[in-house]
Amino acid sequence: MRESSTELMVDLPAESNVTDLLLTQHRRAPKAPLYAVKTDGVWKDVSADSFLEQVRALAKGLLARGVQPGDSVAVMSKTRYEWTLADLAIWFAGAVTVPIYETSSAHQVSFILEDSAAVVVLVENEEKAAVVRQAAPDAQLVLMNYDDGAASFASLASDGESVSDDVLEAARSSRVLEDVASLVYTSGTTGQPKGCEITHGNFALFAVNTIEFLPELLKQENARTLMFLPLAHVLARAVQLVCLGAGVKLGHTSNATELLDDLAAYKPTFLLVVPRIFEKIYSTASQKAEAAGKGKIFRAADATAVAYSKALDAAARGGSGPSLLLRARHALFDRVLYPKLRGVFGGEVVHTVSGASPLSEHLTHFFRGAGINVLEGYGLTESTAPCTANTVSLTRVGSVGIPMPGTTIRVDEDGEIQVNGVGVFKGYHHNSAANAESFTEDGFFRTGDLGTLDEDGFLHITGRKKDLLVTAGGKNVAPAPLEEKLREHPLVAHALVVGDNRPFVAALVTLDPDAVSNWVKANGHGASGSSGVLSSGEVPSEVAWSEVLSSEVASSEVLSSAALRAELQTAVDAANTLVSRAEQIRKFDVLDAEFTVDSGYLTPTLKLKKAAVLADHGAAVEKLYT
């Protein structure tokens, strides 16, 4: 059994809790901006002084409304400043935060509220309130705004005026590192959600140690980031606590149509990004170049960026690094093309952290070579945030890095990754059977993921144990690398590899409507459709197939055309180079369905819900084998 560890860099007193991050930052720099809020199109700073005052007022209001230390308070909202405000207020009241995705159905909300026994539900607006009322008619609701009304932040703060500072401090300080800070429910990609008990120690120790682990991101002068991932996801909340502990100014945005404008105006110095964002930016840039007759130039710039990044990797292992010719080619593209890509991120981003799902090596090298360093990490809800990550000085593309401080990673005889450390959650809420199944006798969490540790302690993910396919011939096949490679092709939006108990491996893919539109134009099929051009005010997004189906672009003739299938076959051929013949994709088919959050096929962090896809598209799978 191979094992890798990183020593804890910073420890905290056992009697402290996550609210001490704010109090420490306030003592250090009370007037320094901790957050920025966009008001009427202008970003306005919020100082530590102002933020702490708002947090205390809302925390007193929760106490006045009957919330007791240890009670659960749910939050259902898109990513916004008020979400962060609510989180800290709940903790100052000694309570437990229960995040609910804003896209959740009434059925899902009902399960979470009942399982967590939430006594108050904070909701973004009346639309979310209606969902909660349907799920739990008797729930005590508070709207997350400062409008007049009995159910608002304004009235909550007003009620709290009767609560003394001493009572608030008693509630705040009643929680210690080992106490539960949040009940985070798994996304349900593999079944019924389970409530993960994330402790104050999980959050706080991760935060203070990450600051020391990634100083190039978090300790630089005027560091700032823009959060656009859902705060209901534990990774986003953990990262914003890192920012709080480091004094990094944090802005929030959740409107996809405004994201590029927000990045341009806010100019973050680093970002937390999911792989789908990189895939869409790369795909759109490639399409734009092809449409402008500059495809050859883009492909040359792509090859140069990848070669340059690979040379940097070689240099880190004792090699010679980029040659003089490669440096010259890279310098040329760094003047004419790479700055445009960096401009998509606001122009000042140097480092990004990628998580939630795998990113292909090609895209990691491409963006790194273009001046956007991608630090890929790995973690689960149960590990609070990344339990491994690449750093600026210790990066190995293709890996998910080394263990985070205070963490041990090991791989058992079956190839399953197991983790122990400061980020590992307390256990599943009210689910002793799941706890017994998920932890080893010596306290390691069984991740269910498969991987390897190299000689330098870098973790490489090879698949998911429960996703492992076993063909009728007895061949074990990890679908993740094949799916990842298929998604590299600009036409492919999502891919699902199948073959469990089947005679061979096959795949279902969905297409990117923007890419199809441009491909059709380039291949003489005519028709209109989305341009796929990245311009000011636009952002890569999932375009509804219905928009394209109404035109000539996505007619059944085009989707089933020999030319299109031949183009997709190149993606399949590229994926097949990664595996043995017995593991190769023999057949594929194209679905004209949407794989989106709203359609129920993606989680809010854009991971594919394979069970849902297979349940609804079983006939398409059967067709592959008839």
C-alpha positions in Angstrom: 0.0 0.0 0.0 1.6 3.3 -1.2 1.2 6.3 1.0 2.0 10.1 0.8 1.6 12.8 3.5 2.2 16.5 4.1 2.8 17.8 7.5 0.4 20.3 9.1 1.7 23.8 8.6 -0.5 25.8 11.1 -2.4 24.5 14.1 -5.3 26.1 15.9 -6.5 26.1 19.6 -9.1 23.3 20.1 -11.5 25.8 21.7 -11.5 28.1 18.6 -14.0 28.0 15.7 -14.4 29.3 12.1 -15.7 32.7 13.3 -12.2 33.4 14.7 -11.1 33.8 11.0 -13.2 36.9 10.8 -12.3 38.3 14.2 -8.6 37.8 13.6 -8.9 39.6 10.2 -10.9 42.4 11.8 -8.3 43.0 14.5 -5.5 42.9 11.9 -7.1 45.4 9.4 -10.6 46.7 10.4 -10.8 49.1 7.5 -9.4 46.8 4.8 -11.9 45.6 2.2 -12.9 42.0 2.6 -15.7 41.9 0.0 -16.9 43.8 -3.0 -20.5 44.1 -4.0 -21.8 45.2 -7.5 -24.4 47.9 -7.1 -25.8 49.5 -10.2 -22.9 48.1 -12.2 -20.2 49.4 -9.9 -18.1 47.3 -7.5 -18.2 48.8 -4.0 -15.9 47.6 -1.2 -17.1 46.3 2.1 -14.6 46.7 4.9 -14.0 44.1 7.7 -15.6 46.6 10.1 -18.8 46.9 8.1 -19.0 43.2 7.4 -18.6 42.2 11.0 -21.3 44.7 12.1 -23.7 43.2 9.6 -22.8 39.6 10.7 -23.4 40.4 14.4 -26.7 42.1 13.7 -28.1 39.1 11.8 -26.7 36.6 14.3 -28.5 38.5 17.1 -31.7 38.4 15.0 -31.4 34.6 14.6 -31.0 34.3 18.4 -34.0 36.5 18.9 -36.1 34.3 16.5 -35.3 31.3 18.7 -32.2 29.7 17.1 -30.1 28.0 19.7 -26.4 26.9 19.5 -26.3 23.6 17.6 -29.6 24.2 15.7 -29.6 24.0 11.9 -30.4 26.9 9.7 -30.8 26.3 5.9 -29.8 28.7 3.1 -31.2 28.5 -0.4 -29.8 31.1 -2.7 -27.6 31.7 -5.7 -24.0 32.8 -5.2 -24.1 36.4 -3.8 -22.7 38.5 -1.0 -25.7 37.8 1.2 -24.9 34.1 1.1 -21.5 34.8 2.7 -23.2 37.2 5.2 -25.7 34.5 6.2 -23.1 31.8 6.6 -21.0 33.9 9.1 -24.1 35.1 10.9 -25.3 31.5 11.4 -21.9 30.6 12.9 -21.9 33.6 15.1 -25.2 32.4 16.5 -23.6 29.0 17.2 -25.8 27.3 14.7 -25.1 24.9 11.8 -25.4 26.0 8.1 -27.4 23.7 5.8 -26.8 24.8 2.1 -29.5 24.0 -0.4 -28.8 24.4 -4.2 -31.0 27.1 -5.7 -32.0 24.7 -8.4 -33.3 22.1 -6.0 -36.8 20.7 -6.4 -39.4 20.8 -3.6 -38.9 17.1 -3.1 -35.1 17.6 -2.6 -35.7 20.6 -0.3 -38.2 18.6 1.8 -35.7 15.8 2.3 -32.9 18.1 3.4 -35.0 20.2 5.7 -36.5 17.1 7.4 -33.1 15.3 7.7 -31.3 18.3 9.0 -34.2 19.5 11.3 -33.6 23.1 10.1 -35.5 25.6 12.3 -35.1 28.6 10.0 -34.7 28.8 6.2 -33.0 31.8 4.6 -34.1 32.2 1.0 -32.9 34.5 -1.8 -36.3 35.7 -3.0 -40.0 34.9 -3.2 -39.4 32.3 -6.0 -37.2 30.2 -3.6 -39.6 30.9 -0.8 -42.4 29.3 -2.8 -40.4 26.1 -3.3 -39.7 25.9 0.4 -43.4 26.5 1.3 -44.3 23.7 -1.0 -41.7 21.4 0.6 -42.3 22.5 4.2 -45.4 24.6 4.7 -44.6 25.4 8.4 -41.0 26.4 7.8 -39.9 29.8 9.3 -38.7 31.8 6.3 -36.4 34.9 6.1 -35.8 36.7 2.7 -32.2 37.6 2.2 -32.7 41.3 1.5 -33.0 44.5 3.4 -36.5 45.4 2.1 -39.2 46.3 4.6 -41.2 43.3 5.8 -41.5 40.9 8.6 -39.5 38.2 6.8 -36.3 40.0 5.7 -32.8 40.6 6.8 -33.9 44.1 7.9 -36.6 42.8 10.3 -34.2 40.0 11.5 -31.6 42.7 12.4 -34.3 44.8 14.0 -35.4 41.9 16.2 -31.8 41.3 17.2 -31.5 44.7 18.8 -32.9 43.2 22.0 -30.1 40.6 22.2 -27.0 41.7 24.2 -23.4 41.4 23.1 -22.7 39.0 26.0 -25.5 36.6 24.8 -24.2 36.7 21.3 -20.6 36.1 22.4 -21.8 33.1 24.5 -23.5 31.6 21.5 -20.5 32.3 19.2 -17.9 30.9 21.5 -20.0 27.8 22.4 -18.7 26.0 19.3 -15.2 24.5 19.2 -13.2 22.9 16.4 -14.7 19.4 16.8 -18.3 20.7 16.6 -20.3 20.5 13.4 -20.3 23.8 11.4 -22.3 22.7 8.3 -24.4 19.8 7.0 -23.6 19.6 3.4 -25.6 17.2 1.3 -24.0 15.2 -1.4 -25.2 16.0 -4.9 -26.8 12.7 -5.4 -24.9 11.6 -8.5 -25.0 8.0 -7.2 -28.3 8.0 -5.3 -30.0 9.6 -2.3 -28.1 12.6 -0.9 -26.3 12.1 2.4 -25.6 14.8 4.9 -21.9 15.3 5.5 -21.1 16.7 8.9 -18.3 19.3 8.2 -16.8 20.6 11.4 -15.4 24.0 12.4 -12.0 22.3 12.4 -12.4 21.0 8.9 -13.1 24.5 7.6 -10.7 26.6 9.8 -7.7 24.3 9.6 -8.1 23.9 5.8 -8.2 27.7 5.5 -5.2 28.7 7.6 -3.1 25.9 6.1 -4.0 26.6 2.5 -2.8 30.2 2.9 0.7 28.9 3.7 0.4 26.1 1.0 -0.5 28.6 -1.8 1.2 31.9 -0.8 1.7 33.0 -4.4 -2.1 33.2 -4.8 -3.2 34.3 -1.3 -0.3 36.4 0.1 0.3 38.7 -2.9 -0.5 42.4 -2.6 -4.0 43.4 -3.6 -5.1 39.7 -4.1 -8.7 39.4 -5.2 -10.9 36.8 -6.6 -14.4 36.5 -8.1 -16.6 33.6 -6.9 -19.1 32.3 -9.5 -19.4 28.7 -8.4 -22.4 27.7 -6.3 -21.9 28.5 -2.6 -24.0 25.5 -1.8 -21.0 23.4 -2.9 -18.5 22.9 -0.1 -15.5 23.7 -2.3 -16.7 27.2 -3.0 -17.5 27.9 0.7 -14.1 26.5 1.8 -12.3 28.7 -0.7 -14.1 31.8 0.4 -13.1 31.0 4.0 -9.5 30.8 2.8 -9.9 34.2 1.3 -11.4 35.5 4.6 -8.4 34.2 6.5 -5.9 35.7 4.1 -7.7 39.0 3.7 -8.2 38.4 0.0 -11.0 40.6 -1.4 -13.9 38.5 -2.7 -16.6 39.4 -5.1 -19.6 37.3 -6.1 -21.4 36.8 -9.4 -23.9 34.3 -10.6 -25.3 35.7 -13.8 -23.7 33.8 -16.7 -24.5 36.5 -19.2 -22.6 39.1 -17.1 -19.6 36.9 -16.2 -17.1 38.2 -18.8 -18.1 41.8 -18.0 -17.7 41.2 -14.3 -14.2 39.6 -14.9 -13.2 42.5 -17.0 -14.3 45.1 -14.4 -13.3 43.2 -11.2 -9.9 42.0 -12.6 -9.3 39.0 -10.2 -5.7 37.9 -9.6 -6.7 34.2 -9.3 -9.9 32.2 -9.8 -11.6 29.0 -8.7 -12.8 27.3 -11.9 -14.5 24.1 -12.9 -13.2 22.2 -16.0 -16.3 23.0 -18.1 -15.3 26.7 -18.1 -11.9 25.9 -19.5 -13.4 23.5 -22.1 -15.9 26.1 -23.3 -13.3 28.9 -23.5 -10.9 26.8 -25.5 -13.7 25.5 -27.7 -15.1 29.0 -28.4 -11.6 30.4 -29.1 -10.9 27.6 -31.5 -14.2 28.2 -33.3 -13.7 31.9 -33.5 -10.2 31.4 -35.0 -11.6 28.9 -37.6 -14.5 31.2 -38.5 -12.0 34.1 -39.1 -9.8 31.9 -41.3 -7.1 31.8 -38.6 -7.4 28.2 -37.6 -3.9 27.3 -38.6 -2.5 30.1 -36.5 -4.6 29.0 -33.5 -3.4 25.4 -33.9 0.2 26.5 -34.0 -0.3 28.6 -30.9 -2.0 25.7 -29.2 0.9 23.3 -30.0 3.4 25.9 -28.9 1.6 26.5 -25.5 1.4 22.7 -24.9 5.0 22.1 -25.8 6.2 25.0 -23.7 4.2 23.8 -20.6 5.5 20.2 -21.1 9.1 21.6 -21.3 8.5 23.4 -18.0 7.4 20.1 -16.5 10.5 18.5 -17.8 12.6 21.2 -16.3 11.0 20.7 -12.9 12.2 17.1 -13.1 15.8 18.0 -14.0 15.4 18.5 -17.7 16.7 21.3 -19.8 13.4 23.2 -20.2 12.1 25.0 -23.3 14.6 25.3 -26.2 15.6 28.7 -27.7 13.4 28.1 -30.7 10.4 27.1 -28.5 11.0 30.2 -26.4 11.0 32.4 -29.5 7.8 30.9 -30.8 6.2 31.2 -27.4 7.3 34.8 -27.2 5.6 35.5 -30.5 2.3 34.1 -29.6 2.6 35.7 -26.2 2.4 39.0 -28.0 -0.4 38.3 -30.5 -2.7 35.6 -29.1 -2.2 34.5 -25.5 -3.1 38.0 -24.1 -6.5 37.7 -25.7 -7.1 34.4 -23.8 -5.9 36.0 -20.6 -8.2 38.9 -21.2 -11.2 36.5 -21.0 -10.3 36.0 -17.3 -10.0 39.8 -16.8 -6.3 40.2 -17.8 -4.7 39.9 -14.4 -5.2 36.2 -13.5 -2.0 34.3 -13.4 -3.1 31.2 -11.4 -6.4 29.3 -11.3 -7.5 26.4 -9.2 -9.5 23.7 -11.0 -11.6 21.2 -9.1 -15.0 19.3 -9.0 -14.1 17.1 -11.9 -11.1 16.1 -14.1 -9.5 18.5 -16.5 -7.7 17.0 -19.5 -3.9 17.2 -19.7 -4.0 19.0 -23.0 -6.1 21.9 -21.7 -4.0 22.1 -18.5 -0.8 22.4 -20.7 -2.5 24.8 -23.1 -3.7 27.3 -20.5 -0.5 27.0 -18.6 1.5 27.7 -21.7 -0.7 30.6 -22.5 0.0 32.2 -19.1 -2.9 30.9 -17.1 -1.4 28.5 -14.6 -3.9 25.7 -13.7 -3.4 24.1 -10.3 -5.6 21.0 -10.4 -6.7 19.5 -7.1 -8.8 16.6 -5.9 -11.4 16.3 -3.2 -14.9 15.3 -2.2 -17.7 16.8 -0.1 -16.4 14.4 2.6 -13.0 15.9 2.5 -14.4 19.5 2.9 -12.3 20.8 0.0 -9.2 19.6 -1.9 -7.3 16.9 0.0 -4.6 17.1 -2.7 -3.5 19.9 -5.0 -0.7 21.0 -7.2 1.2 24.1 -6.1 3.0 26.8 -8.0 6.4 25.3 -7.1 5.3 21.6 -7.1 3.2 21.0 -10.2 2.9 17.8 -12.2 0.4 18.1 -15.1 -1.8 15.0 -15.3 -1.8 14.6 -11.5 -4.0 16.2 -8.9 -1.0 17.1 -6.8 0.3 16.3 -3.4 -1.6 15.9 -0.1 -2.8 19.2 1.5 -1.1 20.1 4.8 -2.2 17.8 7.6 -3.4 15.1 5.1 -2.3 11.6 4.3 -3.3 9.9 1.1 -2.9 6.2 0.5 -3.9 3.7 -2.3 -5.0 0.2 -1.2 -4.4 -3.1 -3.0 -7.5 -2.6 -5.1 -6.4 0.9 -6.3 -8.9 2.7 -4.1 -7.8 6.1 -2.8 -8.2 6.6 1.0 -7.7 9.8 2.9 -7.1 10.9 6.5 -6.5 14.4 7.7 -7.8 17.7 8.9 -10.4 18.0 6.1 -12.0 14.6 6.5 -15.6 15.1 7.7 -17.0 13.9 11.0 -19.4 11.4 9.4 -22.7 11.1 7.7 -25.7 12.6 9.5 -28.0 10.0 11.1 -26.4 7.3 8.9 -24.3 4.8 10.9 -24.5 2.2 8.2 -22.9 4.5 5.6 -20.2 5.5 8.2 -19.4 1.9 8.9 -19.0 1.2 5.2 -17.1 4.4 4.4 -14.3 4.3 7.0 -11.5 1.8 7.5 -10.7 0.4 10.9 -7.8 2.9 11.3 -10.0 5.9 10.4 -9.2 6.5 6.7 -12.1 7.5 4.5 -12.7 5.3 1.5 -13.2 7.7 -1.4 -14.6 5.2 -4.0 -12.1 6.7 -6.5 -9.2 4.8 -8.1 -5.7 6.2 -8.4 -2.0 5.8 -8.2 0.7 7.6 -6.2 4.0 8.3 -8.1 7.4 8.1 -6.6 7.2 11.8 -5.6 3.9 11.5 -3.8 1.7 13.1 -6.6 -1.7 11.5 -6.9 -3.1 10.5 -10.3 -6.8 9.7 -10.7 -7.6 6.7 -12.9 -11.3 6.3 -12.4 -14.1 5.7 -9.9 -14.5 2.4 -8.3 -18.3 2.3 -8.6 -18.0 3.5 -12.3 -15.6 0.8 -13.2 -17.1 -1.1 -16.1 -16.6 -4.9 -16.5 -17.3 -6.1 -20.0 -18.8 -9.4 -20.8 -15.3 -10.6 -21.5 -14.2 -9.8 -18.0 -12.1 -6.7 -18.9 -12.1 -3.9 -16.3 -12.5 -0.5 -18.0 -12.2 2.9 -16.3 -14.5 5.3 -18.3 -13.2 8.6 -16.9 -10.0 8.9 -19.1 -12.0 8.0 -22.2 -14.8 10.5 -21.4 -12.3 13.2 -20.6 -10.5 12.7 -23.9 -13.8 12.8 -25.9 -14.7 16.1 -24.3 -11.5 17.7 -25.7 -13.1 17.7 -29.1 -14.7 21.1 -29.8 -18.0 19.5 -31.0 -18.5 17.3 -27.9 -20.3 18.8 -24.9 -20.6 15.7 -22.8 -19.7 12.0 -23.1 -20.8 8.9 -21.3 -18.9 5.6 -21.8 -20.9 2.4 -21.3 -20.2 -1.3 -21.6 -20.9 -2.9 -18.2 -21.7 -6.6 -18.8 -21.7 -5.8 -22.6 -19.5 -7.4 -25.3 -17.6 -4.2 -26.0 -17.2 -0.5 -24.9 -19.4 2.1 -26.5 -20.2 5.8 -25.9 -23.0 8.3 -26.0 -22.2 12.0 -26.7 -24.0 15.2 -26.8 -22.9 18.1 -29.0 -22.1 21.7 -28.3 -24.7 23.7 -30.3 -22.3 26.7 -30.9 -19.7 24.3 -32.3 -22.2 22.5 -34.4 -23.4 25.7 -35.9 -19.9 26.8 -36.9 -19.1 23.3 -38.1 -22.2 23.3 -40.4 -21.2 26.7 -41.9 -17.7 25.6 -42.4 -18.8 22.4 -44.1 -21.3 23.9 -46.5 -24.6 22.9 -44.8 -25.7 26.5 -44.6 -28.1 27.7 -41.9 -28.0 30.1 -39.1 -27.4 29.7 -35.4 -25.2 30.9 -32.6 -21.9 32.5 -33.7 -19.8 31.0 -31.0 -17.8 34.2 -30.9 -16.4 35.4 -27.5 -17.2 39.1 -27.4 -17.8 41.6 -24.7 -20.9 40.8 -22.7 -21.0 37.1 -23.8 -19.9 34.1 -21.9 -19.5 30.4 -22.8 -22.7 28.7 -21.7 -24.9 25.7 -22.4 -27.0 26.7 -25.3 -30.4 25.1 -25.5 -30.8 22.6 -28.3 -34.3 24.0 -28.9 -32.7 27.3 -30.1 -30.7 25.4 -32.7 -33.3 22.9 -33.7 -35.6 25.7 -34.8 -33.0 26.4 -37.5 -31.6 24.2 -40.3 -28.4 23.6 -38.3 -29.4 20.7 -36.1 -31.7 18.9 -38.5 -31.7 15.1 -38.1 -29.9 15.0 -41.5 -27.0 17.0 -40.1 -26.8 15.2 -36.8 -26.7 11.8 -38.6 -24.6 12.9 -41.5 -21.5 10.9 -42.5 -19.4 14.0 -42.4 -20.3 14.8 -38.8 -19.9 11.3 -37.7 -16.5 11.1 -39.4 -15.5 14.2 -37.5 -16.7 12.7 -34.2 -14.8 9.5 -35.0 -11.6 11.5 -34.8 -12.5 12.2 -31.1 -13.2 8.5 -30.5 -9.9 7.5 -32.2 -8.0 10.0 -30.0 -9.6 8.5 -26.9 -8.8 5.0 -28.0 -5.1 5.7 -28.1 -5.2 5.9 -24.3 -6.2 2.3 -23.7 -5.7 -1.3 -24.8 -7.7 -2.7 -27.7 -10.1 -4.5 -25.3 -10.9 -1.2 -23.6 -11.4 0.8 -26.8 -14.8 2.4 -27.8 -16.2 0.3 -30.7 -19.4 2.3 -31.4 -20.8 5.6 -30.5 -24.1 7.5 -31.0 -25.2 11.2 -30.7 -28.0 12.2 -28.4 -29.9 15.4 -29.3 -30.9 15.8 -25.6 -29.6 18.6 -23.3 -27.3 17.7 -20.5 -27.8 20.7 -18.3 -28.5 21.4 -14.6 -32.2 22.3 -15.5 -32.7 19.1 -17.4 -31.5 17.1 -14.4 -28.5 15.6 -16.0 -25.8 17.8 -14.5 -25.0 18.6 -10.9 -24.7 22.4 -10.1 -20.9 22.0 -10.5 -21.6 20.5 -14.0 -20.7 16.9 -13.2 -22.7 14.4 -15.2 -25.4 12.4 -13.4 -24.8 9.1 -15.1 -27.6 7.3 -13.4 -30.1 9.9 -14.6 -28.8 9.7 -18.2 -28.9 5.9 -18.3 -32.4 5.8 -16.8 -33.8 8.2 -19.4 -31.7 7.1 -22.4 -31.6 3.3 -21.9 -33.0 2.8 -25.4 -30.0 4.7 -26.9 -27.7 2.3 -25.0 -29.5 -0.7 -26.2 -29.3 0.6 -29.8 -25.5 0.6 -29.6 -25.6 -3.2 -29.0 -28.2 -4.2 -31.5 
